[in-house]
Amino acid sequence: MAPNQKWVGDITYLATGEGWLYLTVLICRCRHCQRH
C-alpha cells in the first residue's frame, strides 16, 4: 500500500443448507482508482 490510499471493506455472511457462505469485498477508494 502507498501513502494516502483509502480502502473500504465489508464482510457479509449468509446461511445456506450446507453451512455459512462468506462474501468479502475490498475496494480501493483512492483518486487514481476512480478515474475509470
Contact map, one row per residue, 1 for C-alpha under 8 A:
111010000000000000000000000000000000
111110000000000000000000000000000000
111110000000000000000000000000000000
011111000000000000000000000001000000
111111100000000000000000000111000000
000111110000000000000000000111000000
000011111000000000000000011111000000
000001111100000000000000011110000000
000000111110000000000001111000000000
000000011111000000000001110000000000
000000001111100000000111100000000000
000000000111110000000111000000000000
000000000011111000011110000000000000
000000000001111100011100000000000000
000000000000111110111000000000000000
000000000000011111111000000000000000
000000000000001111100000000000000000
000000000000000111110000000000000000
000000000000001111111000000000000000
000000000000111101111100000000000000
000000000000111100111110000000000000
000000000011110000011111000000000000
000000000011100000001111100000000000
000000001111000000000111110000000000
000000001110000000000011111000000000
000000111100000000000001111100000000
000000111000000000000000111110000000
000011110000000000000000011111001000
000011110000000000000000001111101100
000111100000000000000000000111111100
000000000000000000000000000011111110
000000000000000000000000000001111110
000000000000000000000000000111111111
000000000000000000000000000011111111
000000000000000000000000000000111111
000000000000000000000000000000001111
